[in-house]
Amino acid sequence: MAAECVFIINLQNVRKQPEEVCQIIKNKFNELLNFGHSKFKFIIVTGKDLSDWIDYVRCIIEYNISATITIDQMNELSEEVAENATSVSDFLLIKT
């Protein structure tokens, strides 16, 4: 599968602990990895510094052994970025 899978993680109003958020993301990541995806892009939506949000995706970065991951940060989620994405939870959208 050549298409890039995009995870849009909106941390602006997230109420869960970083470890809980990361585990939800990791479960979805594993599911898509098992379906044959090998390229992933993570878009983190937050105005905070890297040190304030890295724990929300740390388990993916440390766990990943067979996929290419790119991480970008944006201050706001635009309609263009969210277009054609499927909602997985109140903080996670995925485009496949």
N, C-alpha and C positions, 0 to 999 in steps of 0.2 A: 504494500500500500504506500503510494508516494505522497499522498496528500498530508499536509501538516495538520495536526490536531491542536486547536487553540483552547487553552484554559483561561478564562477571564475570571479573576479572583478579586471581588470587590470588598476591600477591607475597611471601607469608610465607616460603616455602621455595624461591623461584626461584633457579636456579643459572646461568641464562644472563645475558649482558650486556644492559643496557638497550636498546641498538641492535638486537640480535638479537630480543629480545622484541617491540619496537615494530614491526619489519618483519613478524613473524608476524601480529601484530594488524592491521597495515595491509593485508596481503594478504587476510585474512578480511573486513575492513571493505570493501575494494574489491569483493570478490565479492558481498557482500550489497547494497552500493550499486548494483551492476549489475543485481541482481535486483529493484530498485525500492524498496528500503527508503530512507526519508529521515529517520527519527527514530531516534537511537541513544542509549542510556544506558550509561555505563561505570561499573561498580561496582568500585572498587579495594579489595581486601582486604589491609590492612596496618596495623600500629600505628605506622608511621613518619610523619614529617612530610612535607608536600607536597614539599619540596626533595629528599627522599630517593627519591621515586617518580615525579616528573613526567617524567623522561626516558624512562620505560617507555611513555608515551603521547604524548610530545611530537610525534612524527612524524604522528600522527593529527590533533592539534590544529592543527599548522602546515599540513597538507595539505588539510584539509577545506574544501571550497568549496561543497558542494551538499547538506549534511545538517545537521540540528539535533542537537547533541551536548550531553548533560548528564553531568557527572561527580560521583559521590558516593564517599565513603570510609567503610569500616567496618573495625572491628578484628578481627572474626571472621566467617567465612562460615557463615551459618545454613542449616539444611536448607530452611527456607521460601524463602530467596533462591535456593538452588541447585535447587529443585524444577522439574522439566520442562526443565532446561537440558541441552544436548548438550556433551559434553567434546570439545574441539578439541586440547588438549595438556595437559600436567601443570599448567599454570597458567591455562588459558583455558577458560571455559564460555560458551556462547552460548544465549540464549533468543530464538526468533523467533516 
